[in-house]
Amino acid sequence: MSHDTWSHRMIVPAVRPLARTPITPNQLTAARLAFGIAAAYAFAAGGPDWPLAGGGLWIASMVFDRADGILARLTGKTSAWGHKFDLFADFTSTTLLLIGIGIGLRDGALGQWAPVLGAVAGLSVAAIFALVYRIDTLLPAGRSAVPSAAGFDADDVLFAVAPIAWLGWLQPFLIAAAVGAPLAAVSALAILAALRRAQRSNTVVGSE
């Protein structure tokens, strides 16, 4: 994942003053997780108003997601544990968000299919995070399984959840997520399998 996307650049000025305070990157990660869970709860409540609040809470969660890494690099407080905590907060927040959206749409046109679609999308996202983590361990240093180009990371798309909620487009978003997330998970699994085959092949060649 890139550390120099448009979202990082926008947040850096607000985070830089925190480097002179006792606030730690892990505290910002905890805030990311707390706002993510709150957003999921708001979306799950459904109705006309709760999704509006959920969108705002989710934006806050995404901002903290960027801020924790920025603060860690500014203060030199990067750590393996902090990285794992950040990943846990990311996949937990996103998984619960999609499940919450599904629950909140249960009284709409999708009926009881909505929670099912939310669960499919959410669990697929959890699988994607797990697979991407494993893929990253097999890639050369400096490379990431998360594509980044033109100042954007793949997960920047999650910022769009808020305007989607405010515009009342959660139902088509949920359907798209329930289709796209499993496909992405299958693709990540295929990439992981290919990398493992290549690694085994290189090991065999190197031992000859």
C-alpha positions as CSV (number, residue, x, y, z in Angstrom):
1,M,0.0,0.0,0.0
2,S,1.3,3.5,-0.9
3,H,1.9,6.0,1.8
4,D,1.7,9.0,-0.6
5,T,-1.9,8.9,-2.0
6,W,-4.1,11.9,-2.3
7,S,-5.8,11.0,1.0
8,H,-2.5,10.8,2.8
9,R,-1.4,14.2,1.5
10,M,-4.7,15.8,2.6
11,I,-4.4,14.4,6.1
12,V,-0.7,15.0,6.7
13,P,-1.1,18.7,7.8
14,A,-3.6,17.8,10.4
15,V,-1.5,14.9,11.8
16,R,1.9,16.7,11.9
17,P,1.1,18.7,15.1
18,L,0.2,15.4,16.8
19,A,3.9,14.3,16.5
20,R,4.6,16.8,19.4
21,T,2.0,15.3,21.7
22,P,1.7,12.0,23.7
23,I,-0.8,10.6,21.2
24,T,0.5,7.4,19.7
25,P,-0.2,5.7,16.3
26,N,-1.9,2.8,18.1
27,Q,-4.3,5.2,19.8
28,L,-5.3,6.5,16.3
29,T,-5.7,2.9,15.1
30,A,-8.0,2.3,18.1
31,A,-10.0,5.4,17.1
32,R,-10.2,4.0,13.6
33,L,-11.6,0.8,14.9
34,A,-14.1,2.5,17.3
35,F,-15.5,4.8,14.6
36,G,-15.7,1.8,12.1
37,I,-17.7,-0.2,14.6
38,A,-19.9,2.8,15.3
39,A,-20.5,3.3,11.6
40,A,-21.4,-0.3,11.1
41,Y,-23.9,-0.1,14.0
42,A,-25.4,3.1,12.5
43,F,-25.9,1.4,9.1
44,A,-27.4,-1.7,10.8
45,A,-30.0,0.5,12.5
46,G,-31.4,1.3,9.0
47,G,-34.1,3.9,8.5
48,P,-33.8,7.2,6.8
49,D,-31.4,9.0,9.2
50,W,-29.0,6.4,10.6
51,P,-27.2,5.8,7.3
52,L,-26.5,9.5,7.1
53,A,-24.8,9.3,10.5
54,G,-23.1,6.1,9.4
55,G,-21.5,7.9,6.4
56,G,-20.1,10.6,8.7
57,L,-18.7,8.0,11.1
58,W,-17.2,6.0,8.3
59,I,-15.4,9.1,6.9
60,A,-13.9,9.6,10.4
61,S,-12.8,6.0,10.5
62,M,-11.1,6.3,7.2
63,V,-9.3,9.5,8.2
64,F,-8.0,7.8,11.3
65,D,-6.9,4.8,9.1
66,R,-4.7,7.1,7.2
67,A,-3.6,9.2,10.2
68,D,-2.2,6.3,12.2
69,G,0.4,5.3,9.6
70,I,1.3,9.0,9.0
71,L,1.9,9.6,12.7
72,A,4.0,6.3,13.0
73,R,6.3,7.4,10.2
74,L,6.6,11.0,11.5
75,T,7.6,9.8,15.0
76,G,9.5,6.7,14.0
77,K,7.1,4.6,16.0
78,T,6.5,2.0,13.3
79,S,6.4,-1.6,14.7
80,A,5.4,-5.1,13.6
81,W,2.7,-5.2,16.3
82,G,1.3,-1.8,15.2
83,H,1.2,-3.0,11.6
84,K,-0.8,-6.1,12.6
85,F,-3.1,-4.0,14.8
86,D,-3.7,-1.7,11.8
87,L,-4.6,-4.6,9.6
88,F,-6.9,-6.0,12.3
89,A,-8.7,-2.7,12.6
90,D,-9.0,-2.4,8.8
91,F,-10.5,-5.8,8.1
92,T,-12.7,-5.7,11.2
93,S,-14.1,-2.3,10.4
94,T,-14.7,-3.0,6.7
95,T,-16.2,-6.5,7.4
96,L,-18.6,-5.1,10.0
97,L,-19.5,-2.2,7.8
98,L,-20.7,-4.4,5.0
99,I,-22.6,-6.7,7.4
100,G,-24.1,-3.6,9.0
101,I,-25.3,-2.2,5.6
102,G,-26.9,-5.6,4.8
103,I,-28.7,-5.7,8.1
104,G,-29.9,-2.1,7.7
105,L,-31.4,-2.8,4.3
106,R,-33.4,-5.8,5.4
107,D,-36.7,-3.9,5.3
108,G,-36.0,-2.7,1.7
109,A,-36.5,-4.2,-1.7
110,L,-33.9,-6.9,-1.0
111,G,-35.7,-8.1,2.1
112,Q,-34.0,-10.9,4.0
113,W,-31.5,-11.3,1.1
114,A,-29.8,-8.0,2.2
115,P,-28.2,-9.5,5.4
116,V,-27.1,-12.5,3.4
117,L,-25.4,-10.2,0.8
118,G,-23.9,-8.2,3.5
119,A,-22.4,-11.3,5.1
120,V,-21.1,-12.6,1.8
121,A,-19.4,-9.2,1.0
122,G,-18.1,-8.8,4.5
123,L,-16.6,-12.2,4.9
124,S,-15.1,-12.0,1.4
125,V,-13.4,-8.8,2.4
126,A,-12.0,-10.5,5.6
127,A,-10.6,-13.2,3.3
128,I,-9.1,-10.6,1.0
129,F,-7.3,-8.9,3.8
130,A,-5.9,-12.3,5.0
131,L,-4.8,-13.3,1.5
132,V,-3.2,-9.9,0.8
133,Y,-1.3,-10.1,4.0
134,R,0.1,-13.5,3.0
135,I,0.8,-12.3,-0.5
136,D,2.8,-9.3,0.8
137,T,5.1,-11.7,2.8
138,L,6.0,-13.3,-0.5
139,L,6.7,-10.2,-2.5
140,P,10.0,-8.4,-2.7
141,A,10.6,-5.5,-0.2
142,G,8.9,-2.3,-1.4
143,R,6.2,-4.1,-3.4
144,S,2.6,-4.6,-2.2
145,A,-0.4,-6.7,-3.3
146,V,-2.6,-3.6,-3.1
147,P,-2.5,-1.8,-6.4
148,S,-1.6,1.9,-6.4
149,A,-1.5,4.3,-9.2
150,A,-2.0,8.0,-10.0
151,G,-2.1,8.9,-6.3
152,F,-4.8,6.3,-5.4
153,D,-4.8,3.1,-3.5
154,A,-7.4,0.4,-4.2
155,D,-8.9,0.9,-0.8
156,D,-9.4,4.6,-1.4
157,V,-12.7,3.5,-3.0
158,L,-14.0,3.0,0.6
159,F,-14.2,6.8,1.0
160,A,-17.1,6.6,-1.4
161,V,-19.2,4.7,1.1
162,A,-20.2,8.0,2.7
163,P,-21.6,9.8,-0.4
164,I,-23.2,6.6,-1.5
165,A,-25.1,6.4,1.8
166,W,-26.0,10.1,1.7
167,L,-27.3,9.7,-1.9
168,G,-29.4,6.6,-1.0
169,W,-27.4,4.2,-3.2
170,L,-26.6,1.6,-0.5
171,Q,-28.7,-1.1,-2.1
172,P,-26.9,-1.2,-5.5
173,F,-23.6,-0.7,-3.6
174,L,-24.3,-3.8,-1.5
175,I,-25.2,-5.9,-4.6
176,A,-22.0,-4.8,-6.3
177,A,-19.9,-5.6,-3.1
178,A,-21.5,-9.0,-2.8
179,V,-20.5,-9.8,-6.4
180,G,-17.2,-8.0,-6.6
181,A,-15.7,-9.0,-3.2
182,P,-15.9,-12.8,-3.7
183,L,-14.4,-12.4,-7.2
184,A,-11.6,-10.3,-5.7
185,A,-11.0,-12.9,-3.0
186,V,-10.8,-15.7,-5.6
187,S,-8.3,-13.6,-7.6
188,A,-6.2,-13.0,-4.5
189,L,-6.2,-16.7,-3.8
190,A,-5.1,-17.4,-7.3
191,I,-2.2,-14.9,-7.0
192,L,-1.2,-16.4,-3.7
193,A,-1.2,-19.9,-5.2
194,A,0.9,-18.7,-8.2
195,L,3.4,-17.0,-5.9
196,R,3.8,-20.1,-3.8
197,R,4.3,-22.3,-6.9
198,A,7.0,-19.8,-8.1
199,Q,8.7,-19.9,-4.8
200,R,8.7,-23.7,-4.7
201,S,10.1,-23.7,-8.2
202,N,12.8,-21.3,-7.4
203,T,13.7,-23.3,-4.3
204,V,14.0,-26.5,-6.4
205,V,16.1,-24.8,-9.0
206,G,18.3,-23.2,-6.4
207,S,19.0,-26.5,-4.7
208,E,20.2,-28.2,-7.9
